[in-house]
Structure formats: C-alpha cells, structure tokens
Amino acid sequence: MLKISLDALQIIDAIDRRGSFSAAGKELFRVPSTISYTVAKLEEDLGVQLFERIGPRVAPTPAGKELLKEGRHLLRAAGDLECRVRRVASGWETEFAIGMDSMLSPMVLHDDIQTFYQTADQTRLRIITEALSGTWEALLDHQVDLLIGAAGEGPSGGGYTAEPIGKVRFIFGVAPSHPLAKIDRALGKDDLHAYRAVTVSDSGRRLPERTVGLLFGQDTLAVSDMRTKYEFQLAGLGFGFLPEMYAREAIDAGLLIEKKVKEPKADETLFMAWRTDEGGAALNWWIKRIRINKSVERWLNGSAKERK
C-alpha cells in the first residue's frame, strides 16, 4: 500500500511555498490541525522528518526537499492527467498535430493558431514540417492529424480526404553572378546540364521519392527545405525553380534574375487533407477554419510585405 498520497504531496508543497502550516491551511481551505496531522502521519509512515520547526515557520529537511522535488513532478503529472480526461470527455483531442510542406512557413497559420488557443479546451498543438511525399506519408503513418499545404496530389490507396486550398506559381531564378544570368534566351537542357541545381530532398521514407526538373547526371546540392534552397540560390550556389512568394521580392530587388526556360514548371496545387476514419473537435475546427479564413491562399497571393 502506498504511504504517499497526492493529497499529502499537495499539503507538503503548500507548506514549503507558504512557509508555515497555518498559511498552507488557508491556501488549501483546511484547518491547521488537519495540516499538522497529515504531515505527522506521513513522517511516521516514512520514518523520516520532513520539516524543521523554526518558531512559527518551517523549512524542509534534506529528506523533505527530495520529497518535494519528485513529488511536484507527480502533482504536475496528475494535474495533466485530469486535464486530458476532461478534454476527452469534452470531445477535444488531447494533442493535435498539423503537417505542412517545407515550402510554407508555419507562420502562415499565426492568426489561426491564436484563435485556436482561445477556442480549444487546452488541446496541445504540434506542427511538423516535411517535404514532398514525406508530408503525405506523415498523414498516412498517423504522425499528424491534418495536412495544411501538402504539395501535389496524394498517394493512391485512399484512406484520406483532400481538398485544394491554393496554387503555387514557380519562377526559375539565378543570382546575378551566376553564369546562366548572362545568357539572353530561353534556357534549355544543354544550358542547364553544365551547372549545379539546388533541390529540396524528399523527406518520405516509404512512398516513391519525388524529384522535380532534374536532368540525368545533373550535379545537385540537396537541402531539407525551400527556405534554404532560396538562400543558396541567392548566394549563387546553384539554380532552380522557386515558389513565386519566395522569389518575387528578391527579383524586384535585383538579388535574383528571373530566366525563361524551354520547359517551365507547372503551377502546383496545395491541399488540405485528413484521414477519413478519424475526427474530433480540433480536427473539425481546423478544417472549417482553413476553409473560411483561407490563410494559405491569402499568403500565396499576398504581397511580400504582407507575408512578413
């Protein structure tokens, strides 16, 4: 039988924070005799002294400090468990994970997240970024509950619902210092093959890897996200297609040169997707919110100033 109860730990914690039995009793709405009895009984059961009496005030002994250190972890865990149970009863998920393609900044959802925290019943929010097929894989493997801004159509096999929420236009860009910047015509395969392409690596592990616009034998510099690709192209370390929302401001400032190519990259549709066999208050809230607020679509179509 356990000798230490959560009630006793709560009393020990209050005594330490308030400095006396009477002050702890006021905080917990207990009479001083109840506080004294609980401490005395716990000291007797454990065979150790937990507090040293210094006049009207008390201080924890080394044994008391150790009990407080570990006991507070238990109190926090118990409080957390109570919140989880209440959230399950209310229909809200205890934790909700959103997956996003690395092409998008999670700050796209800034206003939505703020409103969610004002609405949700203490649901924890987690945001994960993946690239290309890795985003879809995260949904199918139950690593995330909702995809916002997943690039391209999802894998075959079903099990999920997807709907388009925006389109991305791509621009072929190079730094002014790059040799391709000096060619005054549409670039073809022969022009590109001699130079390095900067690519975003597919983070998927099971689904077929996606590669976009690479030539056989092409020298590549692979990075994990679109922001890094953009910065490397600004630095002249390679060429490649960039989403217009990244490239436009740099082009206007003369930091990138937009080049015409014989084989341009088609616009890519971004999707919101979720598993069809699951649902909860948080999932329903986010689906409705993205449909109404159109955060991703507005970010894709907004000016560079608005996206900062």
N, C-alpha and C positions, 0 to 999 in steps of 0.2 A: 504493500500500500504506500502511495506517495505521501511523504511528510510535508512537501511544499505545495501549497495551493496557489492559484492565480490571485485569489483574494489576499492571501498573506503577502505575496510579492507586491501587490498594489499598495498595501499598507506600508511595507518597508520602503518602497520608492517614495511615497508621500512624506514619510518621516525624514528621509535623507534630504529631500528638496526643501522641506519647510523648517527643518532644524529642531523640531520638538514633537512630542506625542500629541499635545493639545492642538497645535497648528495643523497636523496631519488629520486629526479628527474633524476639524472644521472644514477642511477641503473635501473630505470624504463623507461628511454628514454622519459621523459616528461619534458616540460618546467616548471620552478619554479612556474609560475603563475597558471598553471593547478593544481599543488600540493596544493598551498595555497587555491585556490578556493574550491577544493574538501573537504579539512579539514574544512574550514569556513562554507560551506554548511551543512556538517554533524553535526557540533557543533550547528548550528542554528536549524536543524531539530530535534535534540535530546534534545536541551535546556540545554546542559552541555558543559563545557570547557574540551577539550581532551588533550591539551598540554599547558605547561607554557613556554613562550618565555624567554630565558636567553641569551641575546645578539644574536649572530648568531646561537646558538644552542637551542634545545628544549628538554623538558623532559615531559613524560606523567603525567597527574594528576591522582589521585586515580580512577576517572571515566575512564580515558584513559587506565590505567593499566587493569581494569576489561574488557574493550572492547577488548584489545589486548589478554588477557588470553583466553577468549571464542572465539574471532574472529580467532585466529590461529588454533583452532580446526576445525572451519568451512573451513578455507583455505586448511588444510590438507585433509579434507573430500572431498572437491571439486576437489582437485588435484587427489585424489584416484579415484573418480568417473570418471574423464576424462580418466585416465589410463584404467579403466575397460571397458569403452565404446570402446576405441581404440583396446583393446585386443579382445573384442567380434567381432569387425569388421574384425580383422585380422585372426580369426578362432581359436585363443588360448583361452583356458579356463581361467577364472579369478582366479580360485583356483583348484588345482588338489590334490586329496588325495590318498595315497598309503596305503594299508593294508598289514601287514606282520604278520606271525605267530611268537609268542614269542620265538620260537626255534631259530630264526635268529636274529642277531644284525642288526639294520638299517645301521650300518657302512659297511655292505656288499655292500651297494649302494653308497659308498663315491664317487668313480670316476664318476659314472653315474649322481649323483646329481650335481657335479661340472660342468660336461659337459652340463647338462640340463639348469643350470642357465646362461651359456654362449650362449645358443641357444634360449631359450624360450623368448617370448615377455612379460616379467615381470609377468609371472604366479606365483602365490603363491603356495608353495609346503607344504603339510602336511602329516606326516607319523603317522600311528596308528598301535599299536600292539595289537593283540588279541590272544586267544589260542583255538586250535582245531576247533570246529564248529563255535565258535564266529568269526573267520576270515571270513568264508563264509557268515555268517549272516550279517556282516558289508557290504559286497558287495551287497547282495540282498536287504538290507534296505537302500541303497544309502548313506551310511556313508562314503564309499570310492569309488573311480573310478576304481581302479585296484588292484588286489591281486598279490603280488610277494612272492612266497614261502609258499603258502597255503598248509597245510598238509592234505594228503589224498584226495580222490575223493569228489567232491562237492555234495550237496543235490540233490535229484531228483526234477523234475519240470521244468528244463531248464531255459531259460532266460539269460543264460550266455555262454561264450565260454571259454574253459580251455585247456591249453596245458602243458605237463610236462616240467620242467626245471631243474630237478635234483633228486637224490635219497639220502636218509639218511640211513646209517647203524647204528644199535643200539648195545650198549655194556651193559651188566649187570655188575654194579660196586658197590663195597662197600669199605668203609675206612678200612685200615689195622687193626684198633682197633675194628671193628665190629665182633660179634661172627660168622657170616657167613663166614668171611675170613678164618677161621681155618678149615672149612670143605673141605676135599680134595677129592671131587667128584662132579659130576653134581648135581645141586640143584633142588629139586622137590618141589611140593606144600607143603608137610609136613614140609620141612625145612623152607620155607618162611613164613608160616602162623603164626608162633610164634613171628615174628618181624614186625617192622613198615616199611611201604612203603612210600616213598616220591613221591608225584604225582603233576602234573600240573592241576589246576582246569580248566574246560572248561568254557570259558567266554561267551558262547552262552546263549541266554535267551529264544529263541523260538524254535530253532532246537533241536532235541534229543541230550542229553548230551553224549559225548564220554568219556568212561573210558577204560584205557588200562592196561591189565595184573593184575587186582586186583582180589583177592580171596574173597569169601563171608565171611563177618565178619572180614576182614583184618583191622588192625589198620593203619591209614594213617595220614600223615602230608601233607596237601594240600597247595600249593603255587601258585602264579599267573603267574610265568614264568619259563622257562627252566634254566636260569642262576641261579636263586635262588635254584631250585631243585639240580643243580650241586653243589652249595656251601654247601647246607645242607648235601648232601651225603659225600662230602669231610670231613665235620665235624663229621661224624659218626652218624648223627641223623636218618638215615634210609637207605634203599636200593632202587634200581630201575634201569630201563633201561635209558641210557643216549645216546644222539647222539654221534657218534664217534668223531666228530670235537670238542666236549667238553671234552670227557673222555681221548682221546689218550695221550695227553701231561701229564696229571695227572698220568696215569698208568705208563708211561715211567719214571716219576719222583718218583714213589713209593708212591704217595699220594692216589691212588685208586688201588684196586685189581680187576682185571677182572675175573669174575667167569662164568663157564659154567652152563647152566641151561637146564633142560629137555624140556622146552617149550620156545625157544628163540623168540624174537620179530622180525617179518619180516621187511625187508627194507621198508621204506615209501617213496612214490613218492611225491615230492613237485610240485605245479602247479602255473602257472601264469593264471589269469582269469579276465575277464571283461564282463560287461553287453553288450549283442548283440544289444540292441536298442539305444546305445549311442556312440558318437565318437567325437573327436576333435583333434586339432593339438597336444596337450600334450599327450593324450592317444595314438595316433598313434606313437608319438616319443618314448614313453616308451616301447611300445610293440616291436617296431623294435630294440630299444637299447638292451633290455634284450635278444632278440633272437641272436643278433650279438655279444654282449660283453660277454654273458654267465657269468655274475657276480656271481650269486648264485651257479652255477655248479662249477666254479673255486674255490670259497670259500669252498664248501663242500669237494672238492678233494685236496685242498692245504694243505701244512704243517701248523703246529701250528704257526710257525714263520711268515708265510705269512699271517695268519689270524689276526695278532695283528695290 
